Amino acid sequence: MSWILPVLGTWALLGVPGLLLLRALGARVRLAWGFSPVVTVLLMTLLSGLFHLVGIDWQLGSVLTGVALFCGLAVLLRRRLSRIDRRRDDPTPEAARSAPHAEGGAPDVPNRAPGAENRTPPTPPWPGAAVTAVGVLGGLLVVAAATRRMGGISTLNGSYDSFFHLSAIATIRDGGDAFLTTALVDIYGTPTYYPVTFDALAALLPLPTIAAANALMLALLAALPCAVGAMVATIAPRGRAAGVLAALAALASTLFLSTPAMGLVMGLWPIVLGVLCLPVAIASAVRLVDRRHGPLTVAAAAGHGAILLGTALAHPSMLFSVAVVAGLLVLVSGVYRIREGQRRRGVIQGVLALAAALAFVVVSGTLLGGMDLTRPSAQGPGEVLGEILVDSPRIPVIGAPLWPLAVIWLLAVVGAVAALRRREVVGVSAALGVLAAIVLGLSTQIDSPLPTALVNPWYGARERIAPLMMCLLVLLMARGVLALVATGRGRPGSMLAPAAAVLVLITVVVAAFAPGRLPLLGSLAYTAYGLQLSPYVTGQERAFIERTAAELPEDAVVLADPLDGAPLYWSVGGVETVYPTMSRPLTEDAALIAGYAQRVDHPSANAYAEICAAVDRVGPTHLYRDTSEFSGRAMNPEVSARWSGVHDIPPDRLTLLAQDGPYALYELDLAC
């Protein structure tokens, strides 16, 4: 249970700053705890840019001070605007004196109760608190199930991408810069945009690097049910059933596996942060695009726009998921307007939606052409379709049973039928969005220009597309429950809706503790390496790296094939490393050393002077080698070949300092 306090504290860091800012601005949102993480993302990005400009280090104390200042400014701005509005509404003294005598009598006061001008009565606070509590319990259920086989909070995630983000967290901590384009200069060698908000948040935690990354990733999974509940609460019609629908949606979100798989197994932590923002971004898109859903003030429209911006800052791919929903809303609304006689406006909307879809394909196929990085699986179309429908990720040991999502699909079909019969723009758009997500998921298996262009924004991976289906399917499920409630009206004892809710609840509890689902996911990249992936670092190797890193001098620079676990020298041991991530060499000097370091012994070799200059600038002082069965050359010889020069450094350039079986650290002399 070592995860409880770190996850709860991290969850507070993720939600409280955004919640405070929402309160300071007086924002009227349903289930503010679901909206707060995306506001935190936006706030953290603003602070990182400000700190970068004025030279303030990115640390927990300075960030909390910045949050307090922003909230204070928001309160002052809100009060100032309120005073201006009151002055605008108050009558002038002359008008006040003349009003009682305008017609020689008393003013004309309508005979109505105080407050009757508010068409919608204020919502009592307890439903929102109850739904938030349900969402929190659902999130804790996910974390409890996932951590059953994870080990402790400091257990290393053995996935490829986790090593990059561990190094990114360490880089931000060391450099004190968390801005989007400059935070990772030490990794990329030049200012480069990267969605570093996850890494920036983890860098603030008063925990070791690995524990901080794990705690934040678990907090993201814990916060997702509240975000899904907030989406349904925002879109659902007001009424007594709205809270029940939001609570059921929050619980239903725990049944989907693609997002936990991206966090627990694949180490795709920034996109999990984006998924956390996606539900409320979809709700904001509905409020902005579907004018029939209710009027919007300028302030409300700006708020929804800020939610979309925060989602894009968390991870840009989620903005494309929102774009799919927004485009379908415009298209469906246009079709219905044509049927209602508003032909001109409807045609304009349809043309705009189709033009946006064409632009989407063109931009994706050109500007995003290099983002299709996921190879299609060897499965047949039927098997892939089945896995998409039950949201089973591409992990061989994870099964794809129908039962966890059977009730959700059944209720979603009921909701889609009800939406079609009543010509509801949001419901019909959600149904088409589910179909679009399925088509996009299948397109990841097709290696041709058009399907590739369709899925480029999601890196060609159906797990990144799956959250779109999850959000819309849960939205339709809520609509289906509402349809059952309407069906039962006037029929005493009708149990359709309560029975559906009970079935959802039972499925959630059973699925959370089913051994082949969340508990298995929590083990694959942490403790059960043999089932899914081999470890980049074994426990023995990690212990060796930590021990030798503590003994190295402060000016040490470790050289190694990064697939051998050497990035941990930097992210865990705090020792500068030539290749702090397992990505390909990203600078010219690093590339020269990777391919030709052994040529320092051969003055006649091509580019000898350039190689020596690169070695002098980088200054490697130590070499780490792994000759075990889990080494880079053994596990992935094709990728490991990028560092052939490092592997071929002559023995007379090395002095053995420490060794533990196949793991060895040498003092290195590469002077030309």
N, C-alpha and C positions, 0 to 999 in steps of 0.2 A: 504493500500500500504506500510505497514511497512517492507515488505520483500525486497524491491527494492535494497537499498544500501547494506544491509547485504549479499544478494545473489550475487550482482555484485562484492563486495569485496572478498567474498569467492571464486567466480569463478576465480578471478585474482590469489589468492593464489594457486588454483588448477592448473592453466595453465601457469602462467608466469614463475615460476622457470624452468619448463621443456622446455618452449619455449626459454628461455635465454641459457640453456645448449645446446639445438639443434643448436642455432645460433653460440654459442661459438665453437662447434665442427665442424661447417660448414656442418652439415647434409643436404643432398638434399632430402627432403621429400615433397610430395604434401600435401597441407593443414596442415602446421605445428601445427596450433591451435588444430587440431583433434588428433595429436600424442602427444602433450605436456603433458596431464594429466598422461599418463602412464610413461613418463620420469620423471615427478614430483614424482610419487610413488617410482620409482627406486632411485631417488636422496634422498628422505626423508628416505628411508630405510637405505641407506648408511650413512646418517648423524646421524640417531638414533643409529646405531651400533658404529660409531665413538664417539658420545657424551657419550654413555654408557661406552666405554673403558676409556676415559679420564676424566669422571666425570663432564661433562658439562650438566647443566639443559636444558630440552627440553622447550624452550621458543621462542616466535616469534622473538625477537632480535637476539638470538644466531643462530637460524635456518636461518634467512635472511643473517647473516654474513657468515654462512657456505655455503649457495647457492652462494654468491658472490665469495668466495674463490674457490669453485669448478669450477665456470665458468671462473675465472681468470686462474686457472691451465689448463683448457681445451684450452683456447686461446693460452697460452704459448706452450702447447704440440702441438697444431695444427701448430703454426709457426715454431717450431723446426722441425717437420716432413716435412714441406714444404721446409725448407732450405736444408734438407738432400736430398729431391727429386730433387731440382734444381741443387745441386752439382753433383748428379748422372747423370743428363741429360746434363749438360754443358760439352763441349769438353775440353780436356786438352790444355794448351798453345801450345804444340808441334803439336797437331792435328789441332788446329786452324790455325797455320802458314803454315802447309803443305797442307791443304785442297784445297786452290785455285790452287796449282801447281801439284795436283796429276796426272792429265792427260795432263798437259801443257796448260790448258785453265780454263775457269770459271767453277764453280761447276754446277752440273746438278740440276736445280731448276724446279720442275714441274710447268706447266702453269695452275695455278688455283687460285681462289680468296682466300684472307686471311680468315682463319677460315673454309675453306671447308673440313678440316679433321674431323670436328665434324659432324657426320652423323645426329644427332638430333639437330635442332636449339634450342637455349635457349627459354624457355617458358616465355612469358611476365608475369609480376606479377599480372596484374589486374584480370585474371580469378580466381586465387586462392583467392584473396581478395574478389571478388564478391561471390564466393561459401562460403567462411568463413562467410561473412555477412548474407547470406541466412541461414546457419547453426545456427548462433547466434540468428537470428530472430525466427527460429523454436524453439530453446531452450527457449527463452523468452515467446513464445506462450504457451508452455507446462506449464511453471511456472505460468504465468498469469491465465491460466485456472484452474490449481490445487489449487491455493491460494484463489480462489474466496470464498471458504467455509471453509478454514483452520482456520480462525481467524488470529491473529497476529503472528509474527515470534516467540513469546515466548509461543505459545500455546503448551501444553504438548501432545505428541503422546501417546495414551493409549494402545499401543500394548505391548505384552510380551517382545519382544526382545529389544524394545527401552529402557526399564529400564536397561538392561544389559549395553548397550552402553553409556547411560548417566553416569552410574557408572564408566565405563571404561575411559571415558573422564575426569571425576573428579579425578580418580586415577592417570592418567598420569599427570594432572596438579599438583596434590599434591606431587607426587613423583619425577617429573621431569625426568622420564625415559620412553622412547617410543620404546625401542627395542622389537623385535618380541617375545622373550622368557621371558623377565623380566618385561615388562611394567605392567603386571597384577598380579604380585606376591601377592599383598595385597588382591586380590580377590581369586586367586586359592590357595594361601598358599605355592606355590612352583613354580620355573621357569617352565613355560608351554608355548608352542608355540601357538600363536593366531594371525590371520591377523589383526593387530591393526592399519594399516595405516589410515583407516577412523577415528578412535578415536584419533590418533596422530595428524592428520590434524585439526580436530575440536578443539583439546586442544590448538592449536596455536591461534585461533581466539580471538580477544579482545571482546568477547561477553559472557553473561551468558551461562551456560551449555546447557540448553534447546534451547536457540536461536542459539547457535553455531551448535548444531546437526541439527536443522531444516535448517539453512542456507546452510550447506554443503550438506545435502541431496538434497535440491532444486537445488544447483549448479551442482550436478552430473546429475540430469535430464536435466538441461539446456545445459550441455556440450555434451550430447549423440548425438544429430544430427550432430555436427561437426565431431565426431569420425566416425560415419557411412559414412558421406560424404568423409572423408579421406580414408576410406577403399575402396570405389568405385573408387575414384580418383587414388589410388595406383594401383589398378588391371585393371581398364579400359584402353583400348588402347588410345595412344595419338591422339589428334585430336580436332577439334573444338567442338565436341559433348561431350568431356570428362567432361568439367565443368558443362554442363547442367545435365548430368547423376548424377554427384556428388551432385548437388543442389537438384535434385528430390529425391535422396536417403536420404539426410539429412531431407527433409520435410516428406518423407514417414515414417521415423522412429518414428515420433510423433504419428502415428496411433496405435501403439502396446501398450497393457495395462499391460502386466505382470511385466515389470520393474517398471513402476510407482506404481503398486500395492505393490511390494516388498518394495519400499521406503516409500510410503505414508500410507499404511495400515498395513503392517506386521512388519515394523521396521527392515528389513533385510538390513541395510545400508552398511555394508562392501561388500556384494555381488553386490549391485548396483554400487559400485566403480569398482568391477571386471567386471561388464557388460560394463561400460564405456571404459574399456581397451580392451574388447573382439573384437570389429570390427577391430582395427588396428593390433591386434594380429593375426587375421585371414588373414589380408593382408600380414603380415610378414611371416606367414606360407606358403602362396601361393608363395611369392617371394623366399623363401628358398627351397621349395620342387619342385615346377614346374620349371624345368630348361628351358623349352621352353618359359617361360614368359620373358626371357632375362637374359643375363650374370650378375654375381654378383662379385664385388670385395670383398676382404677379409674384408675391413672396413665395406662395406654394409652388409655382412653376419653377422658380429659382432653386427652391429646396430639392425638388425632384431632379433638376439638372445637376445639382451638386452630388446627389446619390449616384447618378450615372458616371460622373467624373471620378468619384471615389472608387467605383467598381473598375473603371479603366486603369486607374493608378494601381489597384491591387494586382490585376493581371489583365492585359489588353484582350486576351482571347475571350474573356467573358463578355466584353462589349459586343463582340460578334454574335454571341448567343442572344443578347438583348436585342440586337439588330434584327435577328430572325423574327422575334416576337413582334417588334414594332412594325416591321414590314407587313406581316400577316394581319395585324390590327388595321393598318391603313387599307390593305387590299379588301378584307372582309367588310369593313365599314363602307368602302366605296361600292361594293356589289350591292349591299343592302340599301344604300342611298339610291342607286339606280332603280331598284325594285320599288322604292317608295316614291318615285317620280322626280327625285333630285338628280336628274340625269347628268347635267353638266358637272356638278361637284363630284358625283360618283365617278365619272369617267376620269376626271383629273386625278382623283385619288388612286384609281387603278393604274393609270399611266405612271404616276410617281412611284408606286410600289414596284411595278415591273422594271422601271428605269433604275431604281435603287438595286434591285436584284441583279440586273445586268452589270451595273457598276461594281457590285460586290464580286461577281465572278471575274471581271476584267482585272480589278485591283489585286484580288487574291492570286490570280494566275500570273501576274507580272511582278508587282512589288513584293509579294509574299511567296514568290516561287521557290525560295530556298527553305521554306519552313516544313515541307513534307518530309519529316525525319523518321516516321514510324513505318516499319516494313509490314506489309499485310501478313496475316497469319496463314498457316497452311490449311485452315479449316474450310469446309464447304459452305456455300451460301446459307443453307438451311440451319446449320449449326451456329453460324454467326448470328443469324436472325434470332434464333432462340436465346442466345446469350444476351443480345441487345434487349429483348423484350423483358427479361428477368434481371437486367442490369448486373450481369456477371462479368467481371473484368477478365482480361486475357492472361489468366494465371492457371496453369494446368491443374493444380491440385484443388482449385476452387470449383465446386460443382455449380450447376445451373438449374436447380429445382424450381418448379413453378410456384410452389405453395407460399413462399414469402411475399410474393406480389399478386397472388391470385385475387384476393379481396380488393386490393387497390385497383387492379385492372377492371374488375367487375363493376365497381362503383364508378370508375372513370368512364366506362362505356355508358352507364346510366346517365352520368352527367353530360356526356357529349350528346346523347340523344335528346335530353331535356333542353340543352342549349340550342340545338338545331331546330327543335319544334318551336321554341320561343324566339328564334332569330336573335340570339344574344351574341353580340360582336365578340366579347371577351371569351365566352365559352367556345364558340366556333373557332376562333383564332387559336385557342389552347389546343383544341383537337387537331387542327391542321399543324400546329407546332410540334405535337407529339409525332405525327407522321413525318414531318420534316426531319426531326431528330433521328428517327429510325432510318430514313433514306440517307442522311449524312453518315450515320454509323456504318451502313452497308457500303457507302462510297469509299470508306477507308480501305476496303478490300480490292478496289478496282484501280489498276495502274494504267490510267489513261488521262489525257489533259483535263477534260471537264470534271470528272470526279475528284481529281487531285486538286484542281482549283477550288472546288467546293469545300474541301476539308483542310486546306492549308492553314487557315487561321487557328485551327486546333492541333496543329503539328501532325495531322493525319492519324490521330489517336482517338479511338471511339470512347475511351474513358473520359477524355476531356469534353466530348460532346454530350455524354450521358447526363450531366447535371441539368442540361436544358430539358431533357425528357423528364427527369425527376420532378423538376419544379412544375411543369405543365401537367404532368400526370397527377400530382398531388392536388393541383388546382381543380382539375376535373373530378377527382375523387370527392373533394369538398362540395362541388356542385351536385354530384350524385347523391350525397347524403342529404343535401338541401332538397333535392327532388323527392327523396323518400319521406322527408318531413312533410312536404306539401301533400304527398299522396295519402299520408295518414291523417290529415286534418279532417275532422268531421266523422272520423271512425274511432270511437272509443276503444282503447286497448290495442291500437295498431302498434306493432313492435318492429316495423321494418327498420326505421332509422336507429333505434337503440340497439337492435341486433347487429346492424352493420358496424356501429361504433364498438360494440363488445368484440366482434370478430377482429377488427383492426387492433384493438388493445391486446388480445390474446396472441395474435400473430407477432406483434412487436416484442412481447415478452419472450415468446418461444424462440424467435429468430435471434434475439440478442445473445442467448446463451447456447445456441446450436453450435456444436464443436467445429463444424466445417465452415463457419461464417466469420464473425468478428474475432473470436478468439484465435482462429487459425490465421487470419490476416495479421493480427498483432504479433504473431510469432515469425512470420516468413522472413523478414529482413532483419530480425533482431536475434532470435534464438534457434529457429528451425531452418538453418541454411540449406540442409540437404533436400528440402521439399521443393523449393522454388529457385533459389539462386545461391551460388557459392559466395562465401564472404570475401570482400576485398581485404578485410583485416580480421584475423582470428583473435581470440582472447589473448593467446600467448604473444602474438605480434603486437597487439595494442599495448600490452604491459611492457614489452621491450622498448617500444617507441617512447612511451611515457617516462620510463626510467632513464633512458639515454638522453632524452631531450632535457631532463632536469640537470644532467651533468655537463651539457655543452656550454661553452662560453657565450656571452651575450651577442657577440659579433659573428656567431656561426651562421653559415648558409649551407643547407643540406641539399644535395643533388641526388636524384633518384628517378627511376621510372615511376610516375605517379600512380600507375595501376598497382604498384606494390605497397600502397598504403602510406607513402611518404607525406601526402597532404596532412596527415595527423600530426606530423612534427610541427606544422604551423598552427592548425586549428585547435589542437589539444595541448601541445607542448610549448607553444609560443615561440618556436624557433623559425627564423626566416627560411623559406623553402623556394627553390628555383621554380618548381611546378606545384603551386598550392592547390590546384584542382586537377581532375583527371581529363580535362578538356585538352584539345590539341594545343601545341605551343602558340601563344597569341602575340608574341613580339618577335622581331627579327633576331635579337640576341638569343632568346630562348630557343628559337628554331635552329639556329646554327649549333648551339651546344647539344641539342637533342640529337641532331643527325651526324655531327662531325667532331664531337669532343675528343675522340681518340686521335685526331689528326694533329694535336699539339706535339706529338712525337715525330711528326714528319714535316719538316720545313718545306719540302718540295711539293706538298699536297696543294691541290687547288684551294684557293681562298684561305690559305694559311694565316695571312695577316688579319683577315676579317674575323676568323675564328678566335685567334689570340686576343683581339680587341674585345670581342664579346665576352670571353672568359674574364678578362680584366674588369670589365664593367659590372658583370654579374657577381663575380667573386665567390664561387663555390668553395667551401672549405672542408666539407665532409661528404662522404658518399654512403648511401644506404642501399643494401641489397637484400632481396628476398628470393630464395631459391626453393621455396616450398611448392607443394602442388597447387597452392592458391596464388602463386605469383602471377604477375601480368603476362609474362611470356607463356606460362602454362595455361592460363584461363582464356586469354584473348591475344594470341600471338600476332594477329594481323594489326590490331590497334597498337600493341606494345612495340611493334616495329618502328613506330614514329620516334622512339627513343633509343634507336640502335646504337648511336654514338655513346650514350651513357652506359649501355651494357658492355661495350667493347673497350672501356678504359683499361690500359695495360696494368698488370699487377704491380709493376715497380713504381707506379704513381700512388699506391695505396698503402696505408699503415693501419692494421687492424686495431680498433679500440675496444670493441665489445662484440660478443656473439652469443646467441642463444639458439642452438639448433640451426635452422636454415636462415635465421635473421642475423645480419651483421652490419656494423657501422664502422666505417673507415675514416681516417684522416686523409684528406685529398690534397695532392700537389699537382695542379694543372698549369704551373708556370711555363710559358713558352721558352 
